[in-house]
Amino acid sequence: MVLSLPTLRRAGLVLAVAAFALAGLARADDPPQPRGEGAAPAGQQKGGRGGTAAPGSPSAAEQHRLPGDSTTKQSLDLPGRTLNFTATAGSIRVFDDKGEPLADIATTSYELDSQDHATRPVTFLFNGGPGASSAWLQFGAVGPWRLPLDGERLSPSASPEVKPNAETWLDFTDLVFIDPVGTGYSRVIASGEDARKRFYSVDGDVDSIALVIRRWLEKHNRLTSPKYVAGESYGGIRGPKVVRQLQLKHGVGVRGLILVSPLLDFREFTGTSLLQYVATLPSYVAVAREAKGPVTRADLADVEAYARGEFLADLVKGEADKEATNRLADKVAGLTGIDQVVSRRLAGRFDVGEFRRELDRKNGMVTGRYDASVRGFDPYPDSSSSRFGDPSGDALQAPLTSAAVDVLTRKLNWRPDGSYEVLNGAVEHNWDFGGGINPPQSLSELRQILATDAKLNVLVAHGLFDLATPYFGTQRALDQLPAFATSRVKFVVYPGGHMFYSRDGSRQAFRGEVEALIRE
């Protein structure tokens, strides 16, 4: 999942990353033993959240801490095979450079039994947001159990029961799912807002995830294992930066990087860049054509050529050139089926929200943002302003949250207090994007990690109907990589949206690509 662009604009992109964001995360150790049953729950200690604890009462860190790890033996019956594996649900505690506890970061790992850990691959996975837990990847595509995430059929009241996942990656790699601070059950345990600010920033977030990966490897005696990193959505910013941090700061080499529906560069989505219209046009047309029958990327070759050619040329000429503007607007109307009058009024420049509302406005329907092939009712069809949610994403949060809690507590016997945050809006709202006037991007780190390690390979996967992180925007960015890198970066596009793995065929094909990468 990825943050909304209005939120990015609200962030201003002018805040500098706090100077202590990197220096403050000094080390991580195993969490202490579980607190006694008599410990007061968070928020109920004398003196309030930020007050001084009464003599003899637990410290703030002890009151907020996560319980000790739970390790269980599991067996999964799948078509043609049975997987016996060890599951560990728990956390890694992060300390500052003075040895004071800052946060407990939750991890869920699955390790196949009877394997040589020295040669057995292990993959670390996280989602995006910022503010999304790893449940989307774990229960949507990769883990031992899967919750159907088909936006056409799923509703908030749908059963959250998970099923054995025939497409789990556990056959060929062990799996470690990481929930960044503020997501899942991961939490800040230090008092005061300074600790939280350390983690709610681009660099502080990357530093903490890289640290957790290193500590998990030490804790589970896996430093010699082949290592892979996978990130979804905002994970496209995290992924290359985490790999670079592991290379330089933690002495950990990574064999492969897997990016799922990634955002690599915010600069073309800042509201004024013409490239945002180039990035979205092929997905707009894919949605329009998919309503008439199945669509593959090959079916969009004409649109991609137009987007990077005549379309871009007419955009650059500007609205002062009426002939170019009308030509562009009429072409977009013809490709998408949107009324020509509307397209001319908008000069053929549809932002995502406008397209989602205008495509099927005559029927009072809006498209999804995460998957624009999914449509839902506009709750205010007569309003002059857009006041609708996302029919392809909103319905998923309730069943996914319940599924994650059920698996952790019932199957894995790990029962933290507090609420499980599958998508925490407060994290996104308070995120420090840093970098002064420069929006965050990870293309610089992608170039660096490919240049540093000639054996590192990258797999990038997208969905055709994703309007949150349009596939053609990533294609344009990857096209700018130097020649030495292009042979080690594979780009694949599947029918589907941001979570294209909700479609059986796309999930199966993607698994095949990941297996080929890891077994290479």
NUSE-953812 format. One record per residue (C-alpha): residue in one letter; x, y, z. Coordinates in steps of 0.001 Angstrom, whole numbers, plus 524288, in hexadecimal, padded with zeros to 5 digits. Layout:
<bators>
AXYZ...
</bators>
This chain:
<bators>
M800008000080000V804A180DB17FD21L801D981B08802A1S7F85A824287FBE9L7FDD982F717F418P7F619839EE7FB6BT7FC8C83530807DFL809BF8366A8016AR806A3844557FDB6R802348473980B93A80F3E8424C81051G814DF84D958089CL8212184656804D7V828DC850F980B96L82B0984ABA818C2A838DF8466281B7FV83AEB838EA8213BA83DDE83A2282FB0A84C6F839A08321DF84AF782EAF83BD6A8431B825C1832DFL84EC881D7C82F1DA857AF81F5483A9FG84D2581C1884483L84AB380E1384037A856C2807F2845A5R853967F9A084789A849147EF8984920D848767E45C852BBD83F3C7D95E85605P8332B7DE5885D19P832E57DBC386BBBQ82A587D11C87192P81BB17D3E787214R8171A7DD2A87C9EG80FA77D82888841E800F67D71588766G7FF7E7E1C989174A805FC7EC4E8892DA7FD377F7D988633P7F8E17F90187806A7FDCC8045A86FDEG7F72081135872B6Q7F26780D298804FQ7FE8680F7B8885FK7FE6181A01892A3G802478270988D1AG7FD4B8243A87F5AR80485820BF872F2G80F8F82A55874A3G80F9D82B2B8836DT818F18259488D6DA81611817AC89175A813638154489FD1P81E6A80F188A7CBG81F47800938A50DS816938012E89905P81B427FC5388BBBS82292805CF882F0A81BD680B7F87713A823788022486E66E81EFF7F66487643Q810D97FA9B875A5H810D77FC19866E5R819697F06D86361L815507E50885AFAP814E77D73F860A1G81FF37CD9985EA9D8214D7C5C485235S8184A7BA4E84F84T81DBC7AF0B84771T814BA7A47384254K815BE798CE8393BQ80CAA7995582D86S808D37907E8223AL80277794D4815A2D7FBED78B7180C17L7FC9C790CB7FE39P7FA6078ADA7F0CCG80557781327EE63R80CF6783E27FAD1T80CB3785DD80981L814BF790AF80FB4N8197078EEA81DAAF81EBF79B7082348T821D17A32A82F85A81A7F7AFDC831B6T81F5A7BA6683AF1A817377C64583E62G81E247D041846B3S825DB7DCD384659I8333D7E301846ABR835B77EE2684FF9V83CDF7FA2584B05F8452B8027185432D84B3580FD6852E3D859D681262853E3K8588F813AC862AEG852708064E8642EE844C980B73866B2P839AC803A586061L832C580A998553FA829A38010584E7FD8256D7F2ED84CF2I824A27EF4783E84A81C6C7E34183BAFT820CB7D88583277T81A277CC1382E01S8231D7C1B682851Y821047B4A9821BFE82C857AB448204CL82B3D79E5C8191AD82F74792CF82171S83AEB789B581E6CQ8425C793B68167BD85097797D68167EH84FEA7A5C581B6BA85D2B7A8E681594T857B87A748807D5R8491F7A950809F4P844A67B6A9804AAV83D5C7C00080D99T834FA7CB49808CFF8314C7D747810DAL824757DDAB80D08F81DAC7EA778104BN812BE7F29680AA3G811BF8013D80911G8087580C2180C66P80F7981170813FAG806C080B2881E23A803A47FDE881812S806987F13481F17S80C417E57A8180AA7FEF97DEA48184BW7FC4C7E25480A22L807BF7DA6180514Q807107CFED80F7BF7F8A97CC8880E06G7F6B67D11280017A801AA7CA5D7F8C7V80D797C4C97FFB2G80AFB7BE6C80CEBP8066A7B0A081027W7F8467B5288117ER7F0E67BE2B80866L7E4B27C67480976P7DDC07C8707FC5AL7DF597D6DF7F924D7D6EB7D7B27ED01G7D15A7E5757ED8CE7C5AE7E1997E549R7C07D7D8027EF5FL7C65D7DC0B7FC53S7BEEF7E4C1805BEP7C1FA7E9A681381S7B8EC7DF34818FBA7BF0E7D41881128S7C4717C88B818B3P7D2967CAEB81CE7E7D5C77BC6081CA4V7E2CF7B98F81612K7E55C7ADB180D71P7F1C97A61180A73N7F9477ADB18002CA7FD687A5367F4B8E805AF7B0957EFB2T80D747B2B57FC27W81BDB7B5A47FA1AL81F7D7ACDB80589D822F07A1C07FC30F82F397A8EA7F7D7T832237B3288025CD82FD57B55D810BCL8278A7C1658136CV8289F7CC8381D40F81DD37D6BD81D65I821377E3B9823D6D8174D7ED7C8291EP81D9D7FAFB82A12V81ADA803228361FG80CA080743836E4T807E57FBD582E97G803057EE74832B3Y806687ED5384114S813687F48683FEAR8143C7FFFF84917V81C6780A9C84F1BI81F0C8071685D4FA8268A8134286155S81EEC81EB0866DCG81E2D82BAB85FD1E81CE182F3385180D82B6282FA184E4DA82C2D820E284D91R8209C820208446FK8269182A5083B5DR8329B821D0839F2F82A918175A83328Y820CB81FCA82BCCS82AC0824CD82205V830AC81FBC81571D83E4B81D4B81AB1G83A948196582886D830FC80F6982332V83B368098781A1BD8455080917824E1S83C20801CA82E17I838157F7B0823E3A846247F4F281FEEL849AE7F37882E42V83E9A7E9D783099I842E67E1B1824E4R850C67E0DA829FFR84C487DD66837ABW842CE7D31C832D2L84DEC7CCBE82B46E856687CCAC8377AK84B717C80684038H847F47BC9383764N855EC7B91783352R8534B7BC6282510L85E4F7C5BE821AFT863A67BC4481786S8568A7BA1A810CCP853EB7BFFF80349K84BDD7CC318060BY841027D2F97FE99V838EA7DF1F80137A82B037E17D7FC57G823287EE077FDB4E815EB7F2767F8C3S8113C800237F505Y81879809F47FDB6G821207FE0B7FF76G826C98029C7F28BI82CB380E087F9EFR8308F8055C80558G835E57F9C97FDAAP841E97FF457F6BFK8451A807C480288V844607FC2280BDEV84D347F3FE80311R856F27FF318025AQ85694800D281112L858F27F243812F8Q864847F2BD809B0L86B2D7FE7280FB3K8677B7FEBE81E12H864247F0DE8221AG86D4E7E87B81A09V862247E0C3813FBG861C67DDD480572V854EA7DBB37FE53R8539D7D2A97F289G846FC7D8207ED28L83D247E3277EE93I82EBF7E0FD7EB5AL826187ECF37E9CBV8174E7EB6C7E922S80F7A7F6C47E368P81A5E7FFEB7E7CBL81B3F80E917E831L8295C812237E545D828B3820CE7E39EF81EFD82AAE7E90AR823D0835977E041E81A5A832E47D528F80EBF832A37DE6DT8104683FFA7E4BFG804CE846347DDA3T80BA384E127D2FCS813D8844087CBB2L80EB2840A57BE3BL81462833117BFDBQ8094582F497C8ECY7FFFF82F6F7BD3AV80971827517B533A80A6581D6C7C053T7FBCB81BA87C212L7F6B781BBD7B40EP7F9C080D707B0ADS7F2F2808DE7BD22Y7E71B811717BA21V7E5E980B247ACD0A7E8397FD8C7B26CV7DC8A7FF9F7BB6CA7D3E78042D7B04DR7D7BB7F8A87A7ADE7D6B27EEAD7B2A3A7C83D7F1D47B3D9K7C6B67EBE47A640G7CF627E0017A854P7DC5C7DB027ADF5V7E7F97E40F7AC1FT7F68F7E16E7AC94R801BB7EB047ABC3A8041E7E6F779DAFD7F6B27EC7579A6FL7FB4B7F9E379EE9A807207FB4279619D8004C805BE78E0CV7FCC580D9579A32E80A6E80CCF79FE4A8102F811987930EY8066E81CCE792A4A808D8820587A0FER81781821D279F56G816478280D791EFE80B63830AF78CA4F804518319D799B9L81051836A67A0D7A8139383FCF7959FD80607845E37961AL80692846EF7A4EDV8134C84E5D7A41FK80D708581A79A98G8042485C437A548E7F602860897A58DA7F95186D2D79E8DD7FA72864D879259K7EBF88624F79015E7EE228596278479A7F7548507B78C17T7EE9B850CD79818N7E24484D21790BDR7E9818429B78949L7EE6683CDA79615A7E13783DF179CEED7D9E88378C791B4K7E3B482C6D790F1V7E28A829D779F8DA7D3B282A0779E87G7D4348203C7936BL7DD7C8173579AA9T7D624817537A796G7C80B819397A35FI7C692825377AC00D7BDDB82FD47A658Q7C539838BC79D0CV7BF5A844E67A349V7C4C4840C67B099S7D20283D747AAD6R7D2F784AAD7A412R7CEF4851A97B08AL7DA3F84AF27B78BA7E36184CA47ABEBG7E52F83DEA7AB9DR7EC7B83EDD7B876F7E54C835AA7C194D7EAB18341F7CF2BV7E79E8272B7D593G7DBDF82C0A7DD3EE7D5CC8324A7D14AF7D76A8261D7C917R7D1BB81D607D39ER7C566825917D41EE7C3AE828F47C5C8L7C5BC81B7C7BFB5D7B832816787C37DR7B1D4822957C900K7A57F820AF7C0F9N7A280814AD7C93CG7A65A81AEA7D625M7B219811E27D76CV7C036814867DB1DT7CC0580C0F7D89FG7D5B6807407E2A4R7E2C380DC37E4CBY7EA0F801627E840D7E2FC7F9EE7DD90A7DBC1802717D3D0S7D5377F68B7CDB3V7CD0B7F5D37DA24R7C1627FF017DAA0G7B8858035F7E597F7ADA180D027E822D7B0DD81B5F7E998P7AA9A81EAE7F6C7Y7A89B82CCC7F24EP7A64C82BD07E3A1D7A0498396E7E2BDS7AAE58404B7EA83S7B35784A597E3AES7BF07844FC7EB1DS7C48C837507EC0CR7C059830C97F8B4F7C28F822557F685G7CB7C817E57FBF3D7D25080CBE7F50FP7C984801367F1A1S7D5917F8F87EEBDG7DC3A7FB757FBCCD7D2CF7FFA18066FA7CBC67F28A8069EL7D8637EB2180945Q7DC737F12D81623A7D2A37EAD481F4DP7D4417DCAA81ADAL7E2F47DE2581967T7E4517E39482723S7DC0F7D8AF82CE6A7E3877CE6A8252FA7F0AD7D375829FCV7EC4B7D3BB8382FD7E6497C6248370FV7F2967C01583147L7FBA87C68383B1AT7F3757C31884702R7ED397B61684362K7F7027AF9383A4DL803A97B59F83F42N7FFD07B77784D8EW804DE7C57984E8CR7FBAB7CECA85584P8002F7DCE2856E0D7F7417E6DB85D17G7F2977F2B7855A0S7ED1F7F397847E8Y7F2C87EDD083B8DE7F4DE7F8B583188V7F3B17F373823BEL7F3D58014281DFCN7F6C880C11827A5G7F3368197882257A7F9D18204F82DBCV8071381B6782917E80505820E781B83H7FFB882DBA820DCN80B8582FD4829B3W815F482AF182053D821D28339C81E43F8255F8324A80FEDG831A183A4381213G83B1583E488079BG8386384CDE80788I832A38507E7FA4AN835CC843287F494P82AF3838EF7F56CP82F7082B577F980Q83439821F27EF1CS83BC08152D7EF42L8410E814DD7E161S84E19819F97E64AE84F4E80E917EFBCL84AB28050F7E542R855DA809627DC8DQ85F70808727E7F0I85BC77FAB57EC38L85C417F59A7DE40A8697D7FC087DC32T86ED97F71E7E928D86ADA7E8DC7E776A86BBB7E3367D9C2K864887D6FB7DE65L858887DE2E7E36CN84C267DC697DB44V83F7E7E4247DC15L8319A7DFFF7D8C0V827417EAAB7D753A818E57E6F77D5DEH80CCF7EF4D7D363G7FE4E7EE3F7D086L7F8567F4197C433F7ECEE7FA977CB34D7F4518009C7D692L7F22380F487D7AEA7F962810A57E49FT8068380D277DE8FP8046980C417CFD4Y80D16802597C91EF8111E80B787BE1FG816DD815247C7D0T8200280A887CCBDQ8232B806677BECAR82731814587BB9BA82FD7814ED7C7B0L83662807DF7C4F2D838ED80BEA7B6E8Q84254816237BC3DL84B4080C3B7C2E2P858ED80AAE7BD34A85BCF7FF4B7B42BF8634C7F77F7BE61A856F47F6847C6A3T84C4A7F3BD7BCCFS850067E5857BA88R84E1F7E2C27C913V840FE7E98E7CAA3K835137E2047C5F2F828237E9217C467V81B4E7E1A77C3C8V80D497E6847C2ECY801287DE6C7C5D1P7F27C7E0257C4D3G7EDE47E5A57D1C6G7EFAA7F1667DA67H7F8DD7F58B7E537M7F6EE7E8397EB6AF7F7307E1407DE41Y7F9C47D4B57E5B4S7EB597D4677E955R7E93A7CE867DBC3D7EC9B7C0207DB45G7F39B7C07E7CE2BS7FBB87CC6D7D1A2R7FF667C6F77DEFBQ8039F7BA197D909A80BAA7C0937CE5CF8122E7C9B97D80FR815C67BE6B7E0FCG81C647B7EF7D578E8249E7C40F7D2F1V8289D7C50A7E139E82C537B6A67E1B9A8349F7B83A7D57EL83B8F7C3E37DBACI83E817BCD47E857R8427C7AFE07E22FE84B567B6B97D854
</bators>
